[in-house]
Amino acid sequence: YEPLNEFLDVEDPVWKAWRMMKDLQIKHLPVVKNAKIVGVVSDRDIVQISGFNGGQSMPVKDAMNLDPLIVYVHDSMDKVLRKMLKKDQQHAVVLNSNDQICGMFSWSSAFKFFLNFSDIAHLQQLFSN
């Protein structure tokens, strides 16, 4: 997963979400209410709502996905990927054992993991000969 210490409050304006995503170079941000995860907002969600008059000033609660996929830092890669496939999700919020946000997991996170794994296997194969 990609570590992430940034998140939005449900009342934060859409423009703040957009700015954070651009600054952090990410496409999704968790949204919280009273320190509990309640949604995820994506760059696509923001583009859609921005077409409305005053869209940039609307709170992120009006743009977010209300059913975020939640996984835990101790979950296996297999379990996370199966959950993502089952729910047809592009990303998941990663929580620690205290239900605190510690990151986001996406398909690109999985690709990076498998590329690193294949690079190590390739190196081991090269040096074993």
C-alpha positions, 0 to 999 in steps of 0.5 A: 500500500501507499502510506498516506497521512492525509485525509479530508473531512466531510465538510472540506470544500472540493477545491481543497481535495483537488489541491491536495491530490495535485500536491500529493500526486494521487487520485483518491483521498479518504474522507472522515467524519468524527475521525471515522472513515465514511468515504473516498473522493477521487479526481473523477468525482471532483471533475464531475461535480465541478461542472455544477455552478459552485461545484468547487465550493461544495463539501466533499461529502457531496462528491464522495463514494459512500461505500469505500472498500476497507482493508487492514494493513495485516491483510494478505495481498491475496485477500486485498486483491480478491476484495477489490475484484469482488467489489469492482473497486480501483482502490481501498483504504488501508486501516491499522488495527486501531481503525486509523487510516494509514494508507491507500491501496490501488491497482498500481500498488499491486503492479508495483508489488509484483514488479518488485517481486519479479525483479527480485526473482529475476536477479536471484535467477541471474546470480544462481547460474 
